[in-house]
């Protein structure tokens, strides 16, 4: 059967290619479905749509369904009517919900079966069944999902939400319509593990991918890297290094490949042994989440640095030969004062003064997270389209509107 997998527009609606993503998850689903004998294509609107993405500055705001105009959807509609898929599977995040519902409606109105997947559908499956024929939870490249597409028979699974054999399928990158339009760095994204054992209050990843960390064979990672044909990329694992032996094995396998890469790592896992392995494996940038300068807010957020020292980690990594080091910071946690936010901003300026890159996000509660339960109903996002951690649409801190505006102005320097 013909199956179309879809990632609805995101960067296109924000008006800048800065936020273009790479639908690696859909590529794994495509590989699974193709192995079962189906004809599969991936329509990633930010890439498959032939209209170029703008290069201008990002203007962040709420994602409205009204922004999904007839011009935006025209190539997708043409594909539905000419290729005539028998099923459409749409993967989306919370911010994508307005666009995802539009794309599902366009398919259903043409008698095409629709399947929802991805982070938001996994967290709120009952809500999403209003808009889709079927909803899947967890990872999409497991056998029961293939059976769902084939038989039209749905039964809520009690197991197999996650794959234990991450080397069973290689992501079907060639299934993306217009995939040649991705820049070289996006083509170099690769996954070496799934699952996260940490319990950060703002993150839904453990709910979707589980707390058990499942890893790939280092030699399979090397083989995939060799097949990419690019020299730069990113390991997209939530926390590279959380399984020490696996991280060291991957670094050893990538040594001599000529592949230069970026990864995220937990601060408490970065030590001399890992730093030396990262350098030997070709890592050129390490990003670490430290979130807040104040212990009270770190406790609230679930970010336990376990005596980790960002400045010391920076000096260690740079001293070992890592070209760049970045830190993720967040402001606007529930009850956070203006003074606590300013302490984090000052910390960011100090780290930047050392030479580190700083990525500052505004706290946004997502459904399924601990943070969501901390926020009073009247303070939660008014619509799913507000759920972007750079939008600032939701003000949760213990500050007045004028204080928040003042802090936001100061944040521009970070």
Secondary structure in CASP SS format (residue, H / E / C, confidence):
PFRMAT SS
TARGET T0000
AUTHOR 0000-0000-0000
METHOD secondary structure of the structure
MODEL  1
X C 1.00
X E 1.00
X E 1.00
X E 1.00
X E 1.00
X E 1.00
X E 1.00
X C 1.00
X C 1.00
X C 1.00
X H 1.00
X H 1.00
X H 1.00
X H 1.00
X C 1.00
X C 1.00
X H 1.00
X H 1.00
X H 1.00
X C 1.00
X C 1.00
X C 1.00
X C 1.00
X H 1.00
X H 1.00
X H 1.00
X H 1.00
X H 1.00
X H 1.00
X H 1.00
X H 1.00
X H 1.00
X H 1.00
X H 1.00
X H 1.00
X C 1.00
X C 1.00
X C 1.00
X E 1.00
X E 1.00
X E 1.00
X E 1.00
X E 1.00
X E 1.00
X H 1.00
X H 1.00
X H 1.00
X H 1.00
X C 1.00
X C 1.00
X C 1.00
X C 1.00
X C 1.00
X C 1.00
X C 1.00
X C 1.00
X C 1.00
X C 1.00
X C 1.00
X C 1.00
X C 1.00
X C 1.00
X C 1.00
X C 1.00
X H 1.00
X H 1.00
X H 1.00
X C 1.00
X C 1.00
X H 1.00
X H 1.00
X H 1.00
X H 1.00
X H 1.00
X H 1.00
X H 1.00
X H 1.00
X H 1.00
X H 1.00
X H 1.00
X H 1.00
X H 1.00
X C 1.00
X C 1.00
X C 1.00
X C 1.00
X E 1.00
X E 1.00
X E 1.00
X E 1.00
X E 1.00
X C 1.00
X C 1.00
X C 1.00
X C 1.00
X C 1.00
X H 1.00
X H 1.00
X H 1.00
X H 1.00
X H 1.00
X H 1.00
X H 1.00
X H 1.00
X H 1.00
X H 1.00
X H 1.00
X H 1.00
X C 1.00
X C 1.00
X C 1.00
X C 1.00
X E 1.00
X E 1.00
X E 1.00
X E 1.00
X E 1.00
X C 1.00
X H 1.00
X H 1.00
X H 1.00
X H 1.00
X H 1.00
X C 1.00
X H 1.00
X H 1.00
X H 1.00
X H 1.00
X C 1.00
X C 1.00
X C 1.00
X C 1.00
X C 1.00
X E 1.00
X E 1.00
X C 1.00
X C 1.00
X C 1.00
X C 1.00
X C 1.00
X C 1.00
X C 1.00
X H 1.00
X H 1.00
X H 1.00
X H 1.00
X H 1.00
X H 1.00
X H 1.00
X H 1.00
X H 1.00
X C 1.00
X C 1.00
X C 1.00
X C 1.00
X C 1.00
X C 1.00
X C 1.00
X C 1.00
X C 1.00
X C 1.00
X C 1.00
X C 1.00
X C 1.00
X C 1.00
X C 1.00
X C 1.00
X C 1.00
X C 1.00
X C 1.00
X C 1.00
X C 1.00
X H 1.00
X H 1.00
X H 1.00
X E 1.00
X C 1.00
X C 1.00
X H 1.00
X H 1.00
X H 1.00
X C 1.00
X C 1.00
X H 1.00
X H 1.00
X H 1.00
X H 1.00
X C 1.00
X E 1.00
X E 1.00
X C 1.00
X C 1.00
X E 1.00
X E 1.00
X C 1.00
X C 1.00
X C 1.00
X C 1.00
X C 1.00
X C 1.00
X C 1.00
X C 1.00
X C 1.00
X C 1.00
X H 1.00
X H 1.00
X H 1.00
X H 1.00
X H 1.00
X C 1.00
X C 1.00
X C 1.00
X C 1.00
X E 1.00
X E 1.00
X C 1.00
X C 1.00
X H 1.00
X H 1.00
X H 1.00
X H 1.00
X H 1.00
X H 1.00
X H 1.00
X H 1.00
X H 1.00
X H 1.00
X H 1.00
X C 1.00
X C 1.00
X C 1.00
X E 1.00
X E 1.00
X E 1.00
X E 1.00
X C 1.00
X C 1.00
X C 1.00
X C 1.00
X C 1.00
X C 1.00
X C 1.00
X C 1.00
X H 1.00
X H 1.00
X H 1.00
X H 1.00
X H 1.00
X H 1.00
X H 1.00
X H 1.00
X H 1.00
X H 1.00
X H 1.00
X C 1.00
X C 1.00
X C 1.00
X C 1.00
X C 1.00
X E 1.00
X E 1.00
X E 1.00
X E 1.00
X E 1.00
X C 1.00
X C 1.00
X H 1.00
X H 1.00
X H 1.00
X C 1.00
X C 1.00
X H 1.00
X H 1.00
X H 1.00
X H 1.00
X H 1.00
X H 1.00
X H 1.00
X H 1.00
X H 1.00
X H 1.00
X C 1.00
X E 1.00
X E 1.00
X E 1.00
X E 1.00
X E 1.00
X E 1.00
X E 1.00
X E 1.00
X E 1.00
X C 1.00
X C 1.00
X C 1.00
X H 1.00
X H 1.00
X H 1.00
X H 1.00
X H 1.00
X H 1.00
X H 1.00
X C 1.00
X C 1.00
X C 1.00
X C 1.00
X C 1.00
X C 1.00
X C 1.00
X C 1.00
X H 1.00
X H 1.00
X H 1.00
X H 1.00
X H 1.00
X H 1.00
X H 1.00
X H 1.00
X H 1.00
X H 1.00
X H 1.00
X C 1.00
X C 1.00
X C 1.00
X E 1.00
X E 1.00
X E 1.00
X E 1.00
X E 1.00
X E 1.00
X E 1.00
X E 1.00
X C 1.00
X C 1.00
X C 1.00
X C 1.00
X C 1.00
X C 1.00
X H 1.00
X H 1.00
X H 1.00
X H 1.00
X H 1.00
X H 1.00
X H 1.00
X H 1.00
X H 1.00
X H 1.00
X H 1.00
X H 1.00
X H 1.00
X H 1.00
X H 1.00
X H 1.00
X H 1.00
X C 1.00
X C 1.00
X E 1.00
X E 1.00
X E 1.00
X E 1.00
X E 1.00
X E 1.00
X C 1.00
X C 1.00
X C 1.00
X C 1.00
X C 1.00
X C 1.00
X C 1.00
X H 1.00
X H 1.00
X H 1.00
X H 1.00
X H 1.00
X C 1.00
X C 1.00
X H 1.00
X H 1.00
X H 1.00
X C 1.00
X C 1.00
X C 1.00
X C 1.00
X H 1.00
X H 1.00
X H 1.00
X C 1.00
X C 1.00
X C 1.00
X C 1.00
X C 1.00
X C 1.00
X C 1.00
X C 1.00
X C 1.00
X C 1.00
X C 1.00
X C 1.00
X C 1.00
X C 1.00
X H 1.00
X H 1.00
X H 1.00
X H 1.00
X H 1.00
X H 1.00
X H 1.00
X H 1.00
X H 1.00
X H 1.00
X H 1.00
X C 1.00
X C 1.00
X C 1.00
END
